[in-house]
């Protein structure tokens, strides 16, 4: 996440150069008048966030099914942040949107997380009964058999499917694989990082994959 000053220090100077080159100095002066104070940038971010939430609520207001991804973590300022992402189908396409970000001011137990997520769903006029599945990491606050978020959720909505996020499942799997496989995996990671760090090698690999009929995402 970048500080708001990036608008004044990077984005505005770049825009001024582009506008000056294409439209002249008079247009550059007009661009210079764009207000970029910290408060304005913060308000614009809040407005965009509210607009996204409103759009998602409007799409899901017809009892459409959705799934949630919940992540609880502590930021660099030692504040506990609870992030929620929502996924649903729109025009035969899977859409994923940021739903909410909430600070947990005191404890972060499974009950706290459940209450917080429920409040955020209510604010967005969404119902747990339309939630098909939830994805979490493997922390005790999320997955504890008796006091975790998932157990609290299933007490009220037993039909909701719960699972680890795939990236967390892969990380857990890597910790337990044999040394022979781990050595191979480490070598593959080094190779990929080496190729991806060089644009020419990335383009060559992409071309080789296309010629071999392999579907690769770069």
GROMACS elastic network, one bead per residue, 0.5 to 0.9 nm:
[ bonds ]
;  ai    aj funct       b0    kb
    2     5     6  0.81654   500
    2     6     6  0.68115   500
    3     6     6  0.59434   500
    3     7     6  0.85367   500
    4     7     6  0.61306   500
    4     8     6  0.80318   500
    4    36     6  0.85413   500
    4    37     6  0.82230   500
    4    38     6  0.60405   500
    4    41     6  0.65563   500
    4    42     6  0.76003   500
    5     8     6  0.53684   500
    5     9     6  0.60673   500
    5    10     6  0.82263   500
    5    36     6  0.82333   500
    5    37     6  0.80476   500
    5    38     6  0.70947   500
    5    41     6  0.89740   500
    6    10     6  0.52943   500
    6    11     6  0.64682   500
    6    12     6  0.85307   500
    7    10     6  0.57376   500
    7    12     6  0.58413   500
    7    13     6  0.86246   500
    7    36     6  0.66112   500
    7    37     6  0.88081   500
    7    41     6  0.83218   500
    8    11     6  0.62476   500
    8    12     6  0.53625   500
    8    13     6  0.72060   500
    8    36     6  0.64426   500
    8    37     6  0.81960   500
    9    12     6  0.67717   500
    9    13     6  0.67702   500
    9    14     6  0.89983   500
   10    13     6  0.56514   500
   10    14     6  0.62077   500
   10    15     6  0.86852   500
   11    14     6  0.52509   500
   11    15     6  0.61280   500
   11    16     6  0.86484   500
   12    15     6  0.50275   500
   12    16     6  0.60863   500
   12    17     6  0.86494   500
   12    31     6  0.79014   500
   12    32     6  0.74653   500
   12    34     6  0.85921   500
   12    36     6  0.86422   500
   13    16     6  0.50918   500
   13    17     6  0.62975   500
   13    18     6  0.87421   500
   13    32     6  0.87127   500
   14    17     6  0.52171   500
   14    18     6  0.63119   500
   14    19     6  0.86798   500
   15    18     6  0.51293   500
   15    19     6  0.60318   500
   15    20     6  0.83634   500
   15    28     6  0.82568   500
   15    31     6  0.75727   500
   16    19     6  0.52024   500
   16    20     6  0.58725   500
   16    21     6  0.84599   500
   16    25     6  0.88889   500
   16    27     6  0.83521   500
   16    28     6  0.52493   500
   16    29     6  0.80715   500
   16    31     6  0.64502   500
   16    32     6  0.71338   500
   17    20     6  0.51689   500
   17    21     6  0.61462   500
   17    22     6  0.86703   500
   17    28     6  0.76017   500
   18    21     6  0.52679   500
   18    22     6  0.62675   500
   18    23     6  0.83391   500
   18    28     6  0.85250   500
   19    22     6  0.52004   500
   19    23     6  0.54322   500
   19    24     6  0.66994   500
   19    25     6  0.79757   500
   19    27     6  0.63454   500
   19    28     6  0.56774   500
   19    31     6  0.79083   500
   20    23     6  0.54509   500
   20    25     6  0.52345   500
   20    26     6  0.78739   500
   20    27     6  0.65453   500
   20    28     6  0.51655   500
   20    29     6  0.87555   500
   21    24     6  0.60498   500
   21    25     6  0.82709   500
   21    28     6  0.89214   500
   22    27     6  0.89905   500
   23    26     6  0.77143   500
   23    27     6  0.59381   500
   23    28     6  0.77453   500
   24    27     6  0.57122   500
   24    28     6  0.65601   500
   25    29     6  0.63097   500
   25    30     6  0.88024   500
   26    29     6  0.52405   500
   26    30     6  0.65969   500
   26    31     6  0.89546   500
   27    30     6  0.50949   500
   27    31     6  0.63882   500
   27    32     6  0.87480   500
   28    31     6  0.51613   500
   28    32     6  0.63261   500
   29    32     6  0.50447   500
   29    33     6  0.68150   500
   30    33     6  0.54534   500
   30    34     6  0.74595   500
   31    34     6  0.56508   500
   32    35     6  0.81809   500
   33    36     6  0.89285   500
   35    40     6  0.71907   500
   35    41     6  0.85943   500
   36    39     6  0.81718   500
   36    40     6  0.61587   500
   36    41     6  0.61180   500
   37    40     6  0.52969   500
   37    41     6  0.62535   500
   37    42     6  0.85682   500
   38    41     6  0.52897   500
   38    42     6  0.61000   500
   38    43     6  0.86046   500
   39    42     6  0.50760   500
   39    43     6  0.60866   500
   39    44     6  0.86025   500
   40    43     6  0.50600   500
   40    44     6  0.61385   500
   40    45     6  0.86164   500
   41    44     6  0.51109   500
   41    45     6  0.62265   500
   41    46     6  0.86646   500
   42    45     6  0.51725   500
   42    46     6  0.62909   500
   42    47     6  0.86734   500
   43    46     6  0.50336   500
   43    47     6  0.61194   500
   43    48     6  0.86575   500
   44    48     6  0.61657   500
   44    49     6  0.85255   500
   45    48     6  0.51626   500
   45    49     6  0.61401   500
   45    50     6  0.85974   500
   46    49     6  0.50542   500
   46    50     6  0.61078   500
   46    51     6  0.85394   500
   47    50     6  0.51177   500
   47    51     6  0.61117   500
   47    52     6  0.86825   500
   48    51     6  0.50144   500
   48    52     6  0.62387   500
   48    53     6  0.86538   500
   49    52     6  0.52033   500
   49    53     6  0.62569   500
   49    54     6  0.86091   500
   49    98     6  0.86053   500
   49    99     6  0.87128   500
   49   100     6  0.87867   500
   50    53     6  0.50870   500
   50    54     6  0.60563   500
   50    55     6  0.85371   500
   51    54     6  0.50665   500
   51    55     6  0.61115   500
   51    56     6  0.86320   500
   52    55     6  0.50617   500
   52    56     6  0.61808   500
   52    57     6  0.85775   500
   52    97     6  0.79773   500
   52    98     6  0.81631   500
   52    99     6  0.81775   500
   53    56     6  0.51577   500
   53    57     6  0.61182   500
   53    58     6  0.86137   500
   53    97     6  0.86082   500
   53    98     6  0.81084   500
   53    99     6  0.63541   500
   53   100     6  0.81774   500
   53   124     6  0.70983   500
   54    57     6  0.50941   500
   54    58     6  0.61656   500
   54    59     6  0.86982   500
   54   124     6  0.75547   500
   55    58     6  0.51794   500
   55    59     6  0.63391   500
   55    60     6  0.87713   500
   56    59     6  0.51782   500
   56    60     6  0.62333   500
   56    61     6  0.85027   500
   56    86     6  0.88513   500
   56    97     6  0.78611   500
   56    99     6  0.81939   500
   56   124     6  0.83328   500
   57    60     6  0.51972   500
   57    61     6  0.58179   500
   57   124     6  0.57673   500
   57   125     6  0.65956   500
   57   126     6  0.71776   500
   58    61     6  0.52712   500
   58    62     6  0.80858   500
   59    62     6  0.71588   500
   59    64     6  0.78738   500
   59    90     6  0.81820   500
   60    63     6  0.59876   500
   60    64     6  0.51437   500
   60    65     6  0.75904   500
   60    66     6  0.81620   500
   60    88     6  0.83652   500
   60   125     6  0.86583   500
   60   126     6  0.73104   500
   61    64     6  0.69818   500
   61   125     6  0.72804   500
   61   126     6  0.72291   500
   63   126     6  0.82213   500
   63   127     6  0.81017   500
   63   129     6  0.88873   500
   63   130     6  0.63784   500
   64    88     6  0.78736   500
   64    89     6  0.83781   500
   64   130     6  0.66067   500
   64   131     6  0.88211   500
   65    87     6  0.89916   500
   65    88     6  0.66553   500
   65    89     6  0.80471   500
   65   129     6  0.85922   500
   65   131     6  0.58042   500
   65   132     6  0.64695   500
   66    86     6  0.67997   500
   66    87     6  0.56158   500
   66    89     6  0.76607   500
   66   130     6  0.64110   500
   66   131     6  0.50705   500
   66   132     6  0.59539   500
   66   133     6  0.75456   500
   67    85     6  0.84230   500
   67    86     6  0.58155   500
   67    87     6  0.52467   500
   67    88     6  0.66200   500
   67   130     6  0.85100   500
   67   131     6  0.54325   500
   67   132     6  0.54554   500
   67   134     6  0.57694   500
   67   135     6  0.80038   500
   68    84     6  0.67706   500
   68    85     6  0.56631   500
   68    87     6  0.63490   500
   68    99     6  0.89797   500
   68   131     6  0.74089   500
   68   132     6  0.83296   500
   68   133     6  0.64318   500
   68   135     6  0.62175   500
   68   136     6  0.87226   500
   69    83     6  0.81673   500
   69    84     6  0.57336   500
   69    85     6  0.50544   500
   69    86     6  0.64284   500
   69    87     6  0.81622   500
   69   133     6  0.85735   500
   69   134     6  0.56270   500
   69   136     6  0.60487   500
   69   165     6  0.77230   500
   70    82     6  0.72181   500
   70    83     6  0.58934   500
   70    85     6  0.66110   500
   70    86     6  0.89681   500
   70   117     6  0.84244   500
   70   134     6  0.72416   500
   70   135     6  0.61662   500
   70   136     6  0.52731   500
   70   137     6  0.78367   500
   70   142     6  0.88722   500
   71    81     6  0.82031   500
   71    82     6  0.58390   500
   71    83     6  0.52246   500
   71    84     6  0.65640   500
   71    85     6  0.86381   500
   71   135     6  0.85128   500
   71   136     6  0.61769   500
   71   137     6  0.67384   500
   71   142     6  0.89003   500
   72    80     6  0.70678   500
   72    81     6  0.57749   500
   72    83     6  0.63489   500
   72    84     6  0.88904   500
   72   108     6  0.83057   500
   72   113     6  0.83232   500
   72   136     6  0.87041   500
   72   137     6  0.83161   500
   72   139     6  0.88862   500
   72   141     6  0.88224   500
   72   142     6  0.85688   500
   73    79     6  0.83276   500
   73    80     6  0.57576   500
   73    81     6  0.55348   500
   73    82     6  0.66823   500
   73    83     6  0.83897   500
   74    77     6  0.78038   500
   74    78     6  0.55627   500
   74    79     6  0.53544   500
   74    81     6  0.59431   500
   74    82     6  0.87759   500
   75    78     6  0.53539   500
   75    79     6  0.55240   500
   75    80     6  0.65392   500
   75    81     6  0.69679   500
   76    79     6  0.73975   500
   77    80     6  0.88983   500
   79   103     6  0.69736   500
   79   104     6  0.75644   500
   79   105     6  0.75225   500
   80   102     6  0.84968   500
   80   103     6  0.57087   500
   80   104     6  0.53709   500
   80   105     6  0.70145   500
   80   106     6  0.84505   500
   80   107     6  0.87290   500
   80   108     6  0.76186   500
   81   101     6  0.67966   500
   81   102     6  0.57487   500
   81   104     6  0.60948   500
   81   105     6  0.88688   500
   82   100     6  0.80605   500
   82   101     6  0.56813   500
   82   102     6  0.51570   500
   82   103     6  0.61220   500
   82   104     6  0.69568   500
   82   113     6  0.76182   500
   82   116     6  0.83050   500
   82   117     6  0.85077   500
   83    98     6  0.80573   500
   83    99     6  0.77879   500
   83   100     6  0.58876   500
   83   102     6  0.65378   500
   83   103     6  0.87991   500
   84    97     6  0.89786   500
   84    98     6  0.64186   500
   84    99     6  0.53834   500
   84   100     6  0.52011   500
   84   101     6  0.64032   500
   84   102     6  0.86470   500
   84   117     6  0.76310   500
   84   120     6  0.88653   500
   85    96     6  0.69841   500
   85    97     6  0.57569   500
   85   100     6  0.70615   500
   86    95     6  0.82127   500
   86    96     6  0.57050   500
   86    97     6  0.54453   500
   86    98     6  0.63250   500
   86    99     6  0.59135   500
   87    94     6  0.67987   500
   87    95     6  0.55028   500
   87    97     6  0.64547   500
   87    98     6  0.88916   500
   88    93     6  0.82344   500
   88    94     6  0.57169   500
   88    95     6  0.54001   500
   88    96     6  0.66819   500
   88    97     6  0.88047   500
   89    92     6  0.59438   500
   89    93     6  0.53891   500
   89    95     6  0.59142   500
   89    96     6  0.88361   500
   90    93     6  0.52695   500
   90    94     6  0.64174   500
   90    95     6  0.65294   500
   91    94     6  0.83892   500
   98   101     6  0.82837   500
   99   120     6  0.82998   500
   99   121     6  0.88087   500
   99   124     6  0.87024   500
  100   117     6  0.87034   500
  100   120     6  0.69352   500
  102   116     6  0.77663   500
  102   117     6  0.89554   500
  102   120     6  0.86743   500
  104   107     6  0.67881   500
  104   108     6  0.64261   500
  104   112     6  0.79844   500
  104   113     6  0.83203   500
  104   116     6  0.83082   500
  105   108     6  0.83424   500
  107   112     6  0.70345   500
  108   111     6  0.78934   500
  108   112     6  0.55603   500
  108   113     6  0.63519   500
  108   141     6  0.70223   500
  109   112     6  0.50750   500
  109   113     6  0.63079   500
  109   114     6  0.86073   500
  109   140     6  0.85197   500
  109   141     6  0.51913   500
  109   142     6  0.80738   500
  109   147     6  0.75779   500
  109   148     6  0.70427   500
  109   149     6  0.75742   500
  110   113     6  0.51768   500
  110   114     6  0.61138   500
  110   115     6  0.85886   500
  110   140     6  0.80390   500
  110   142     6  0.58566   500
  110   143     6  0.81488   500
  110   144     6  0.80061   500
  110   147     6  0.57153   500
  110   150     6  0.75535   500
  110   151     6  0.81325   500
  110   152     6  0.70127   500
  111   114     6  0.50350   500
  111   115     6  0.60605   500
  111   116     6  0.84795   500
  111   141     6  0.84052   500
  111   147     6  0.71167   500
  111   148     6  0.70904   500
  111   149     6  0.60863   500
  111   152     6  0.66251   500
  111   153     6  0.89274   500
  112   115     6  0.52133   500
  112   116     6  0.60978   500
  112   117     6  0.86424   500
  112   149     6  0.80779   500
  113   116     6  0.50685   500
  113   117     6  0.60953   500
  113   118     6  0.84362   500
  113   141     6  0.79907   500
  113   142     6  0.80885   500
  113   148     6  0.87353   500
  113   149     6  0.61679   500
  114   117     6  0.52965   500
  114   118     6  0.60394   500
  114   119     6  0.85609   500
  114   148     6  0.87805   500
  114   149     6  0.55394   500
  114   150     6  0.81370   500
  114   152     6  0.68977   500
  114   153     6  0.67385   500
  115   118     6  0.51196   500
  115   119     6  0.61332   500
  115   120     6  0.86915   500
  116   119     6  0.51432   500
  116   120     6  0.62992   500
  116   121     6  0.87141   500
  117   120     6  0.50969   500
  117   121     6  0.62035   500
  117   122     6  0.86178   500
  118   121     6  0.51231   500
  118   122     6  0.61935   500
  118   123     6  0.86755   500
  118   127     6  0.85287   500
  118   128     6  0.77730   500
  119   122     6  0.50662   500
  119   123     6  0.61927   500
  119   124     6  0.87124   500
  120   123     6  0.50687   500
  120   124     6  0.63507   500
  120   125     6  0.86001   500
  120   126     6  0.84974   500
  121   124     6  0.51635   500
  121   125     6  0.60939   500
  121   127     6  0.65368   500
  121   128     6  0.76953   500
  122   126     6  0.56767   500
  122   127     6  0.70036   500
  123   126     6  0.76311   500
  124   127     6  0.89972   500
  126   129     6  0.87432   500
  126   130     6  0.77127   500
  126   131     6  0.87834   500
  127   130     6  0.56050   500
  127   131     6  0.70885   500
  128   131     6  0.51197   500
  128   132     6  0.84797   500
  128   157     6  0.75733   500
  128   160     6  0.87531   500
  129   132     6  0.79414   500
  129   157     6  0.73708   500
  129   160     6  0.84813   500
  131   134     6  0.77702   500
  131   160     6  0.67642   500
  131   161     6  0.89012   500
  132   159     6  0.78410   500
  132   160     6  0.53032   500
  132   161     6  0.62894   500
  132   162     6  0.88717   500
  133   159     6  0.87089   500
  133   160     6  0.51685   500
  133   162     6  0.55636   500
  133   163     6  0.78683   500
  134   150     6  0.82972   500
  134   160     6  0.73030   500
  134   161     6  0.63458   500
  134   163     6  0.66229   500
  134   164     6  0.85488   500
  134   165     6  0.89426   500
  135   161     6  0.85916   500
  135   162     6  0.59145   500
  135   163     6  0.51529   500
  135   164     6  0.54466   500
  135   165     6  0.52528   500
  135   166     6  0.86284   500
  136   139     6  0.84204   500
  136   142     6  0.66510   500
  136   143     6  0.80118   500
  136   150     6  0.85340   500
  136   162     6  0.77399   500
  136   163     6  0.65619   500
  136   164     6  0.51267   500
  136   165     6  0.55800   500
  136   168     6  0.85735   500
  137   142     6  0.68786   500
  137   143     6  0.79384   500
  137   163     6  0.84407   500
  137   164     6  0.54741   500
  137   165     6  0.60199   500
  137   167     6  0.89165   500
  137   168     6  0.61628   500
  137   169     6  0.83860   500
  138   141     6  0.82704   500
  138   142     6  0.63705   500
  138   143     6  0.59508   500
  138   144     6  0.86737   500
  138   164     6  0.66017   500
  138   165     6  0.86712   500
  138   168     6  0.74816   500
  138   169     6  0.86485   500
  139   142     6  0.53535   500
  139   143     6  0.61861   500
  139   144     6  0.77015   500
  139   148     6  0.86138   500
  140   143     6  0.51760   500
  140   145     6  0.84404   500
  140   147     6  0.81900   500
  140   148     6  0.61429   500
  140   149     6  0.86701   500
  141   144     6  0.62037   500
  141   147     6  0.72137   500
  141   149     6  0.61535   500
  141   150     6  0.87258   500
  142   147     6  0.83722   500
  142   150     6  0.59317   500
  142   151     6  0.82768   500
  143   146     6  0.84663   500
  143   147     6  0.79888   500
  143   149     6  0.63314   500
  143   150     6  0.56850   500
  143   151     6  0.70507   500
  144   147     6  0.55046   500
  144   149     6  0.75554   500
  144   150     6  0.76786   500
  144   151     6  0.71226   500
  145   148     6  0.62282   500
  145   150     6  0.80916   500
  145   151     6  0.60574   500
  146   149     6  0.89820   500
  146   150     6  0.89455   500
  146   151     6  0.59394   500
  146   152     6  0.76996   500
  147   150     6  0.83375   500
  147   151     6  0.63956   500
  147   152     6  0.67075   500
  148   151     6  0.53560   500
  148   152     6  0.63380   500
  148   153     6  0.86521   500
  149   152     6  0.52005   500
  149   153     6  0.61198   500
  149   154     6  0.86632   500
  150   153     6  0.50241   500
  150   154     6  0.61165   500
  150   155     6  0.86259   500
  150   162     6  0.70297   500
  151   154     6  0.51368   500
  151   155     6  0.62369   500
  151   158     6  0.89887   500
  152   155     6  0.52810   500
  152   156     6  0.70781   500
  152   157     6  0.88051   500
  153   156     6  0.56140   500
  153   157     6  0.59231   500
  153   158     6  0.74218   500
  153   160     6  0.81792   500
  154   159     6  0.72382   500
  154   160     6  0.68562   500
  154   161     6  0.88066   500
  154   162     6  0.89584   500
  155   158     6  0.59911   500
  157   160     6  0.60289   500
  158   161     6  0.81358   500
  163   166     6  0.84472   500
  164   167     6  0.81720   500
  164   168     6  0.63805   500
  164   169     6  0.60054   500
  165   168     6  0.53694   500
  165   169     6  0.63063   500
  165   170     6  0.87974   500
  166   170     6  0.61557   500
  166   171     6  0.85782   500
  167   170     6  0.51752   500
  167   171     6  0.62491   500
  167   172     6  0.87113   500
  168   172     6  0.61698   500
  168   173     6  0.85466   500
  169   172     6  0.51217   500
  169   173     6  0.61346   500
  169   174     6  0.86899   500
  170   174     6  0.61858   500
  170   175     6  0.88501   500
  171   174     6  0.52325   500
  171   175     6  0.66699   500
  172   175     6  0.54313   500
  172   176     6  0.71289   500
  173   176     6  0.55686   500
  173   177     6  0.64863   500
  174   177     6  0.54456   500
  174   178     6  0.88243   500
  174   182     6  0.72833   500
  174   185     6  0.88999   500
  175   178     6  0.88439   500
  175   182     6  0.87569   500
  176   179     6  0.89487   500
  177   180     6  0.82551   500
  177   181     6  0.64407   500
  177   182     6  0.63613   500
  178   181     6  0.54982   500
  178   182     6  0.62331   500
  178   183     6  0.87436   500
  179   183     6  0.60421   500
  179   184     6  0.86346   500
  180   183     6  0.53501   500
  180   184     6  0.65914   500
  180   185     6  0.88472   500
  181   184     6  0.51203   500
  181   185     6  0.61559   500
  181   186     6  0.86110   500
  182   186     6  0.60249   500
  182   187     6  0.85051   500
  183   186     6  0.51462   500
  183   187     6  0.62186   500
  183   188     6  0.86922   500
  184   187     6  0.51174   500
  184   188     6  0.62427   500
  184   189     6  0.86977   500
  185   188     6  0.50893   500
  185   189     6  0.61963   500
  185   190     6  0.86650   500
  186   189     6  0.51242   500
  186   190     6  0.62534   500
  186   191     6  0.86833   500
  187   190     6  0.51439   500
  187   191     6  0.62388   500
  187   192     6  0.87105   500
  188   191     6  0.50619   500
  188   192     6  0.61804   500
  188   193     6  0.85815   500
  189   192     6  0.51562   500
  189   193     6  0.60824   500
  189   194     6  0.84736   500
  190   193     6  0.51715   500
  190   194     6  0.60322   500
  190   195     6  0.86195   500
  191   194     6  0.50945   500
  191   195     6  0.62127   500
  191   196     6  0.85672   500
  192   195     6  0.51652   500
  192   196     6  0.59529   500
  192   197     6  0.84284   500
  193   196     6  0.51360   500
  193   197     6  0.60023   500
  193   198     6  0.89029   500
  194   197     6  0.53917   500
  194   198     6  0.70139   500
  194   201     6  0.86957   500
  195   198     6  0.56182   500
  195   199     6  0.77749   500
  195   200     6  0.84833   500
  195   201     6  0.54947   500
  195   202     6  0.56312   500
  195   205     6  0.80865   500
  196   199     6  0.67578   500
  196   201     6  0.73137   500
  196   202     6  0.56183   500
  196   218     6  0.86875   500
  197   201     6  0.83342   500
  197   202     6  0.79631   500
  198   201     6  0.55390   500
  198   202     6  0.62725   500
  198   203     6  0.88527   500
  199   202     6  0.50732   500
  199   203     6  0.62672   500
  199   204     6  0.86921   500
  200   203     6  0.52082   500
  200   204     6  0.62402   500
  200   205     6  0.86792   500
  201   204     6  0.50210   500
  201   205     6  0.61032   500
  201   206     6  0.85019   500
  202   205     6  0.51944   500
  202   206     6  0.61263   500
  202   207     6  0.86367   500
  202   218     6  0.80613   500
  203   206     6  0.50457   500
  203   207     6  0.61670   500
  203   208     6  0.86376   500
  204   207     6  0.51232   500
  204   208     6  0.62046   500
  204   209     6  0.86713   500
  205   208     6  0.50500   500
  205   209     6  0.61724   500
  205   210     6  0.86307   500
  206   209     6  0.51675   500
  206   210     6  0.62562   500
  206   211     6  0.87236   500
  206   216     6  0.74016   500
  206   217     6  0.86577   500
  206   218     6  0.75417   500
  207   210     6  0.51071   500
  207   211     6  0.62300   500
  207   212     6  0.86178   500
  208   211     6  0.51661   500
  208   212     6  0.61798   500
  208   213     6  0.86392   500
  208   214     6  0.85852   500
  209   212     6  0.50381   500
  209   213     6  0.61229   500
  209   215     6  0.70052   500
  209   216     6  0.69010   500
  210   213     6  0.50600   500
  210   214     6  0.58187   500
  210   215     6  0.71516   500
  210   216     6  0.81450   500
  211   214     6  0.76466   500
